[in-house]
Amino acid sequence: MDERELASVLLMLFDQCADAGSDDVEEGWPEELAGCRTTSFEEEGLLTSDHGLVLRLEDGSEFQITVVKSR
């Protein structure tokens, strides 16, 4: 698995959290991630050669998560 593939998997996981209903929160989905939006660095047009994703929460918080393969 390379950085791009792992970033894609993380994107899918965050999308699942975003789609989680209130019943899913009880099953371990963080409530803060419900309704979040995620895009890849590539989709955002970020000027970087890194792979990762941008995570936007409903409260306006934004995080950039970079995936770097160390071995």
ZILINNOR-V286478 format. One line per field, one symbol per residue. ss: DSSP state (~ for helix, > for strand, _ for the rest). psi: psi as a letter, one per 20 degrees, with the letter a starting at -180 (. if undefined). burial: # if it has 16 or more other C-alpha atoms within 10 Angstrom, else .. A space follows every 50 residues. Layout:
# ZILINNOR-V286478
ss->???
psi->???
burial->???
This chain:
# ZILINNOR-V286478
ss->__~~~~~~~~~~~~~~~~~__~~~~_____~~~___>>>>~~~~______ >>>>>>_____>>>>>>____
psi->prggghhgghggghhgghiprhhhhhjipphhipjrpqqrgghikpmqiq qaqppprhjiqpqpopoppi.
burial->..##.##..##..#####.#........#.#.##########........ #######.......#.#....
